[in-house]
Amino acid sequence: MAQPADDEALTEALAWVEELQAENENLRRQVFRAESIIEEYRQEQNDQGFDLKKLRAELKLQAQLAQPTA
């Protein structure tokens, strides 16, 4: 039969496990949010890179069209 001290130790251990599980869940949420922010940033960077390539192509075409033909 369990001793009162054993019951108390078990109760403390279970409380500690519950705290760790809650902390773990909180950290998982933070990681998920950080990953979402990183993905949003990467998408913005990709979009900006695409816009710059498009702008360069348009400027190159305008420069070619502006050149007098021989």
C-alpha positions as CSV (number, residue, x, y, z in Angstrom):
1,M,0.0,0.0,0.0
2,A,1.3,3.5,-0.9
3,Q,2.6,5.7,1.8
4,P,1.3,9.3,2.2
5,A,4.7,10.6,1.2
6,D,4.5,8.5,-2.0
7,D,1.1,9.9,-2.8
8,E,2.4,13.4,-2.2
9,A,5.5,12.8,-4.5
10,L,3.2,11.3,-7.1
11,T,0.9,14.3,-7.0
12,E,3.8,16.7,-7.3
13,A,5.3,14.7,-10.2
14,L,1.9,14.7,-12.0
15,A,1.6,18.5,-11.5
16,W,5.1,19.0,-12.9
17,V,4.2,16.8,-15.9
18,E,1.1,18.9,-16.5
19,E,3.1,22.1,-16.3
20,L,5.6,20.7,-18.8
21,Q,2.9,19.6,-21.2
22,A,1.3,23.1,-21.1
23,E,4.7,24.7,-21.6
24,N,5.4,22.3,-24.5
25,E,2.0,23.2,-26.1
26,N,2.8,26.9,-25.7
27,L,6.2,26.5,-27.4
28,R,4.6,24.5,-30.2
29,R,2.2,27.4,-30.8
30,Q,5.1,29.9,-30.8
31,V,7.1,27.7,-33.3
32,F,4.0,27.4,-35.6
33,R,3.5,31.2,-35.5
34,A,7.2,31.8,-36.2
35,E,7.1,29.4,-39.1
36,S,4.0,31.2,-40.4
37,I,5.8,34.6,-40.2
38,I,8.8,33.2,-42.0
39,E,6.7,31.8,-44.7
40,E,4.8,35.2,-45.1
41,Y,8.2,36.9,-45.3
42,R,9.5,34.5,-47.9
43,Q,6.4,34.9,-50.0
44,E,6.8,38.7,-49.8
45,Q,10.4,38.4,-50.9
46,N,9.5,36.1,-53.8
47,D,6.7,38.5,-54.8
48,Q,9.1,41.5,-54.7
49,G,11.7,39.6,-56.7
50,F,9.1,38.7,-59.3
51,D,8.0,42.4,-59.5
52,L,11.7,43.5,-59.9
53,K,12.2,41.0,-62.7
54,K,9.1,42.2,-64.4
55,L,10.1,45.8,-64.0
56,R,13.6,45.1,-65.4
57,A,12.1,43.4,-68.4
58,E,9.6,46.3,-69.1
59,L,12.5,48.8,-68.8
60,K,14.6,46.8,-71.2
61,L,11.8,46.6,-73.7
62,Q,11.1,50.4,-73.4
63,A,14.8,51.1,-73.9
64,Q,14.8,48.9,-77.0
65,L,11.7,50.5,-78.4
66,A,13.1,54.0,-77.7
67,Q,16.3,53.3,-79.8
68,P,16.1,54.6,-83.3
69,T,15.9,52.0,-85.9
70,A,18.6,52.0,-88.6
